[in-house]
């Protein structure tokens, strides 16, 4: 049977992709950010998953204002890195896992999560930056990837509680897939940042670190944080952190911390990163 | 498996709270409707051929879109705070400043009322503190 073995939380700041693509990771500004991912790069080489379910948000790339799906699962064979206005990133094509993706879509819908199914889609920095941070710069990504896009742009986004419960439903779906697959789930976005208005540049390191700590162990208090708290405490784009709760929900009752990293800034944003494994139910 | 009891949220108070956050325009349905064509115009700049037409004559390019005159003027002036007030969303507006060759850091700094150097220095020093930035009413 397929099983979810580990979860990763990570920011997906576009500037990290630029720094990676143009070999800036050794520069003084970027070095401490990339250093925090070294442990994970090594760990991923030693624990290569078959599939990553990658939770992220599309930033007005594949989806414009015409159609706004709350939860969309990518069921295609491949996903091309998108042209976000300055040409596509020169990173490998993302290979999907249509069988598992469709299995998750069907299972979740029967489990009362009405997913949107996407059969053609380009993927933006929200998805490709985490791949670069976890896998570096290989000629091909080492595993298949199932994109799971969440609307966190047009209000209201899904509640944290709903995201957590979706993670639980995804875990049930994966566990009923007959093939023996090692599956990781990544929640991306955040941490605190605000990209708009006079309050731009807001960072709340204390709140971010409490959030990172809250992902570890048995507590489920994070699922009850309301949108207004993310907005007030972590800036308008800090709301992206609800996506980490899909990852956390999928890991079951208890998690164990493998690695944690926090750094300010990358461009306008606080970078947070955590690696968790399931610690039994 | 335990399923927490479902809480019902009052949509009116949910939305009203957003107006209490200093210096922030939350992208609500009201703004999404107001800014629909503005954001779709910005989205069109993801295509290289559209970027060329836009760069050749911005005003003429805008005439193809049903934007209000106010929205058009704010686009031409790159007044991003004004564009937020007129229904723009930052991820859509980013197509405009990307076409100008600006980074998020550069464009976002223009909304903060600070110079790029001062804004960058603030970020390197740990960013803008949330103290006093959480609530207008409660002054916290």
Interface residues (C-beta under 8 A of the other chain):
Chain A: X14 X15 X59 X60 X61 X64 X65 X66 X83 X84 X85 X86 X153 X154 X155 X156 X161 X165 X168 X192 X194 X195 X196 X197 X198 X199 X200 X201 X202 X203 X204 X205 X207 X223 X224 X227 X228 X231 X232 X233 X236 X237 X264 X265 X267 X268 X270
Chain B: X1 X3 X4 X14 X15 X17 X18 X21 X22 X23 X24 X25 X26 X27 X28 X29 X32 X36 X39 X40 X42 X43 X45 X46 X48 X51 X80 X81 X84 X89 X90 X91 X92 X94 X95 X98 X99 X103 X104 X105 X108 X109 X111 X112 X113 X119 X122 X123 X124 X126 X127 X128 X129 X130 X133 X134 X135
